[in-house]
Amino acid sequence: MKKILVTGGTGFLGSYILQELITQGYHVRALFRKKERPFWIDPAVLEKVEWVSGDILDIVSLEEAMEGIDNVIHAAAMVSFDPAEKKALYKINVEGTANVVNACLEKKIKRFVYISSVAALGRKEGGGQVDEKAKWEENPLQTHYARSKYKAEIEAWRGFSEGLDTVIINPSTILGYGDWTKSSCAIFKQLHDGFPWYTSGLNGFVDVKDVAKATVLLMEHPVSGERYVVNGDTWLFQQLQDKIADGFQKPRPSRKATPLLLGIAWRIERIRSLITGRKPLLTKESARVAVSKTVFDNRKLLALIPQFSYTPLEKTISEACKNYVSR
């Protein structure tokens, strides 16, 4: 059985990738910076993982972690829309990915799976449909997170051009049970705490377990030099917020956050952040995303792997809400 190294294994998606690999019987090694373990994953699963200390910004530790490894799944990344974290965002996502690619080439890794994002495909002004053929366009809707993932993809393509067997995965906004103080899981805590505002934006969403399953299936598939959108469905943000509120048996958000109100809100948050030193709950970039309308086409993956199917978002939300409440 092949030996797989996963970066970002203590993160939201990375932890579910570990779970899927262990379930499929792989020998799994996970790179970690902190001793924290993902509490939302069965401890019996985590015990089967070989944990090694390292950092994607430390090339020596990366090469050591890749000793005896067949395939690498690079899931480590930083997600932030806070302008104060812009420098770290590019360093981790772009430089870190370049380091992983270089180490894979040095250690002659057989297959490299890069977890990118639909953000790297870019959003169109005025909305519209986006698929894997999308070409990057600079416009006000492109966040620094999106730019960092786009530039990180360039590093992955460089590896492919230098002989590294590569496939790229572009998941949309990932939903599920995790640490609800971080990343996309935070929307569950907001609605649980009675967040009253909804936005008019349209976006893609997908179950975290589906992304993990798609990752392993694409790792096993012989296709190379391709990228795949992994998107369960496209919903209005309001629809998503209503379903999560219902799952917690909380009131649905009833106040519409217009672009004008969002503009005022992110400015207030910026001032509050400067005074308190705390991260802003809303930024200029996240406010723009909240009202954008983008549809991500998921047909390419379904055509490649017909046996793969997506979990209905209603089921994803219902199960996540139950887990958040019970644990």
C-alpha positions in Angstrom: 0.0 0.0 0.0 1.3 3.4 -0.9 2.5 5.8 1.7 0.9 9.2 1.7 2.1 12.5 3.2 -0.5 15.1 4.0 0.4 18.7 4.8 -2.2 20.6 6.8 -3.5 17.4 8.5 -4.6 19.3 11.7 -6.7 21.7 9.7 -10.4 21.4 8.8 -10.2 19.8 5.3 -6.8 18.1 6.0 -8.1 16.2 8.9 -11.0 14.7 6.9 -8.5 13.8 4.2 -6.5 11.9 6.8 -9.7 10.1 7.9 -10.6 9.1 4.3 -7.1 7.8 3.6 -7.0 5.8 6.9 -10.5 4.4 6.0 -9.1 3.3 2.6 -6.2 1.5 4.3 -3.4 3.8 3.4 -0.2 4.3 5.5 -0.6 8.0 6.3 2.0 10.5 7.5 0.9 14.0 8.5 3.0 17.1 8.9 2.2 19.3 11.9 3.5 22.5 13.4 1.5 22.5 16.7 0.6 19.5 18.9 -3.1 20.3 18.5 -5.1 17.4 17.2 -8.5 17.9 15.3 -11.0 17.1 18.1 -13.8 16.6 15.5 -12.1 13.4 14.1 -12.4 10.0 15.9 -9.2 9.6 18.1 -9.0 6.0 16.9 -8.4 7.3 13.4 -5.8 9.8 14.4 -3.9 7.1 16.3 -3.3 5.4 13.0 -1.6 8.5 11.6 2.2 8.8 11.7 2.7 12.4 12.9 5.9 14.2 12.1 6.9 17.7 13.2 7.6 20.1 10.3 6.6 23.2 8.5 6.0 24.0 4.8 8.3 27.0 5.2 11.1 24.7 6.4 12.5 22.9 3.4 14.7 20.5 5.5 11.8 19.3 7.5 9.7 18.9 4.3 12.4 16.7 2.7 12.7 14.6 5.9 9.0 14.1 6.1 9.0 12.9 2.5 11.4 10.0 3.1 9.8 6.8 1.9 6.7 8.6 0.7 4.9 7.8 -2.6 2.3 10.6 -2.9 1.9 14.0 -1.3 -1.4 15.8 -0.7 -0.7 19.4 0.0 -3.6 20.8 2.0 -1.8 23.3 4.2 -2.9 26.9 3.6 -3.9 30.1 5.2 -7.4 31.5 4.7 -7.8 35.2 5.7 -9.4 38.4 4.4 -7.7 40.5 7.0 -5.4 43.1 5.3 -3.1 42.9 8.3 -2.3 39.3 7.5 -1.6 39.8 3.8 2.1 39.3 4.0 1.7 36.0 5.9 -1.0 34.9 3.5 1.3 35.1 0.5 4.3 33.6 2.4 2.4 30.5 3.5 0.3 29.9 0.4 2.7 30.8 -2.3 6.2 30.3 -0.8 5.0 27.3 1.2 3.6 25.6 -2.0 6.8 26.3 -3.9 8.7 24.6 -1.1 6.5 21.6 -1.2 6.8 21.3 -5.0 10.6 21.6 -4.8 10.8 19.0 -2.1 8.5 16.6 -4.1 10.8 17.1 -7.1 13.9 16.5 -5.0 12.5 13.4 -3.4 11.0 12.1 -6.7 7.5 11.9 -5.3 5.3 9.8 -7.6 2.2 12.0 -7.4 1.3 15.4 -6.1 -2.2 16.5 -5.2 -2.6 20.2 -4.6 -5.7 21.5 -2.7 -6.3 24.9 -4.3 -9.7 26.7 -4.2 -12.3 28.0 -6.6 -11.0 31.4 -5.5 -7.9 30.7 -7.7 -10.3 30.6 -10.7 -11.4 34.1 -10.0 -14.7 35.8 -9.7 -16.3 37.8 -12.5 -17.7 41.3 -12.1 -21.4 41.1 -12.6 -21.5 37.4 -11.7 -21.6 34.4 -14.0 -20.4 30.8 -14.3 -16.9 29.7 -13.7 -15.2 26.4 -14.6 -11.7 24.9 -14.8 -11.0 26.7 -18.1 -11.3 30.1 -16.4 -8.5 32.5 -17.0 -7.4 34.8 -14.1 -8.7 38.4 -14.5 -7.8 41.2 -12.2 -10.9 43.0 -10.8 -12.1 44.4 -7.4 -13.7 41.1 -6.5 -10.4 39.2 -6.4 -9.2 39.0 -2.8 -5.6 38.6 -1.7 -6.5 35.1 -0.6 -7.7 34.4 -4.2 -4.5 35.9 -5.6 -2.3 33.8 -3.2 -4.0 30.6 -4.3 -3.8 31.6 -7.9 0.0 32.2 -7.5 0.3 28.9 -5.6 -1.3 27.1 -8.5 1.4 28.5 -10.7 3.9 26.8 -8.5 2.0 23.5 -8.8 2.0 23.9 -12.6 5.7 24.6 -12.5 6.2 21.3 -10.8 4.1 19.6 -13.4 6.2 21.1 -16.2 9.3 19.8 -14.4 8.0 16.2 -14.4 5.9 16.1 -11.2 2.7 14.0 -11.7 0.2 16.6 -10.6 -3.5 17.1 -10.1 -5.2 20.2 -8.7 -8.5 20.3 -6.7 -10.6 23.5 -6.5 -13.2 23.2 -3.8 -15.8 25.8 -3.2 -16.7 27.0 0.3 -16.4 23.9 2.5 -19.1 23.1 5.1 -19.1 20.5 7.9 -18.2 19.9 11.5 -14.9 21.3 12.7 -13.6 24.1 14.9 -16.3 26.7 14.6 -14.0 29.5 15.6 -12.0 29.1 12.4 -12.4 29.3 8.6 -15.7 28.5 7.0 -16.9 26.7 10.1 -17.3 30.1 11.7 -20.6 30.7 9.9 -22.2 28.0 12.1 -21.2 29.8 15.3 -22.5 33.1 13.9 -25.9 31.6 13.2 -25.9 29.7 16.5 -25.3 33.0 18.3 -28.2 34.7 16.6 -26.5 36.6 13.8 -29.4 38.8 12.4 -28.0 39.8 9.0 -28.2 38.1 5.6 -26.7 39.0 2.3 -27.8 38.7 -1.3 -24.7 36.9 -2.7 -24.7 33.6 -4.5 -21.9 31.1 -3.9 -20.8 27.4 -4.2 -20.8 25.2 -1.2 -19.6 21.6 -0.6 -19.5 19.0 2.2 -16.0 18.6 3.7 -16.3 14.8 3.5 -17.1 15.0 -0.2 -13.9 17.1 -0.8 -11.8 14.5 1.1 -13.3 11.7 -0.9 -12.8 13.5 -4.2 -9.2 14.2 -3.2 -8.4 10.5 -2.6 -10.2 9.4 -5.8 -8.2 11.9 -7.8 -5.0 10.8 -6.1 -5.8 7.3 -7.3 -6.9 8.2 -10.8 -4.2 8.2 -13.6 -5.3 11.7 -14.8 -2.5 14.3 -14.7 -2.0 17.9 -15.4 -5.7 18.8 -14.8 -7.7 20.7 -12.2 -11.2 19.9 -10.9 -13.9 22.1 -9.3 -15.4 20.3 -6.3 -18.7 22.0 -5.7 -21.8 20.4 -4.2 -24.4 23.1 -5.1 -24.8 26.8 -5.6 -27.0 28.6 -3.0 -27.8 32.1 -2.0 -26.0 33.1 1.2 -29.5 33.8 2.6 -30.6 30.2 1.8 -27.5 28.8 3.5 -28.0 31.0 6.6 -31.7 30.1 6.9 -30.9 26.3 6.8 -28.2 26.7 9.4 -30.4 28.7 11.7 -33.2 26.1 11.2 -30.6 23.4 12.1 -29.9 25.1 15.4 -33.6 26.0 15.9 -32.6 29.7 16.0 -34.4 32.6 14.3 -33.5 33.1 10.7 -31.6 36.3 9.9 -34.2 38.9 9.0 -32.1 42.0 8.2 -30.7 42.5 4.7 -27.1 43.7 4.6 -27.1 45.9 1.6 -23.8 46.9 -0.1 -24.1 50.3 1.6 -24.6 48.8 5.1 -21.7 46.4 4.5 -19.5 49.3 3.4 -20.3 51.0 6.7 -19.8 47.8 8.7 -16.4 46.9 7.4 -15.1 50.4 8.1 -16.4 50.3 11.7 -14.8 46.8 12.1 -11.5 48.2 10.8 -11.5 50.9 13.4 -12.5 48.5 16.2 -9.7 46.2 15.1 -7.1 49.0 15.2 -8.3 50.0 18.7 -8.7 46.5 20.3 -6.0 44.6 18.3 -8.6 41.9 17.5 -9.2 40.5 14.1 -12.0 42.2 12.3 -15.2 40.2 11.9 -15.8 41.8 8.5 -13.3 43.3 6.0 -13.6 45.1 2.7 -12.8 41.9 0.8 -15.2 39.7 2.7 -17.9 42.3 2.3 -17.5 42.2 -1.5 -17.6 38.4 -1.6 -20.8 38.4 0.4 -22.7 40.2 -2.3 -21.0 38.7 -5.4 -22.8 36.1 -7.4 -20.7 33.3 -8.9 -21.7 29.8 -10.1 -19.0 27.2 -10.1 -19.5 24.4 -12.7 -18.8 20.9 -11.2 -19.4 18.7 -14.3 -15.8 17.9 -15.1 -15.2 15.9 -12.0 -18.6 14.1 -12.3 -17.7 13.2 -15.9 -14.3 11.8 -14.9 -15.6 9.8 -11.9 -19.2 8.9 -12.6 -19.5 6.9 -9.4 -18.8 10.0 -7.3 -21.8 11.9 -6.0 -22.3 14.9 -3.7 -24.0 15.0 -0.4 -27.1 17.2 -0.4 -26.3 20.4 1.4 -29.4 20.1 3.6 -28.0 16.8 5.0 -24.5 18.3 5.5 -25.9 21.3 7.4 -28.3 19.1 9.5 -25.5 16.7 10.6 -23.1 19.5 11.3 -25.6 21.4 13.5 -26.2 18.3 15.5 -22.5 17.7 16.1 -21.9 21.3 17.0 -24.7 21.2 19.6 -23.9 17.8 21.1 -20.1 18.3 21.3 
